[in-house]
């Protein structure tokens, strides 16, 4: 089961920054941005490549994704169910 969290903060990159802050507070690593593609999410400390550099196996092993308009929002986190602070 997945949890879905939507960030709607106004202002350039504000929703993305709020989503990244949520990830840091919940020990979730996030991948590099790549225009028009998701960002991978993995629980714990991890370096995650841009989406185009991930193999099918890498994608299958992700704990979730961050999607949306990173500049203007909204940004959505979809992550396998864990205890989360919202």
Beta strands, then each sheet from edge to edge (+ up, - down):
strand 1: 2-7
strand 2: 28-30
strand 3: 39-43
strand 4: 64-68
strand 5: 75-80
sheet 1: 1+ 5- 4+ 3- 2+
end
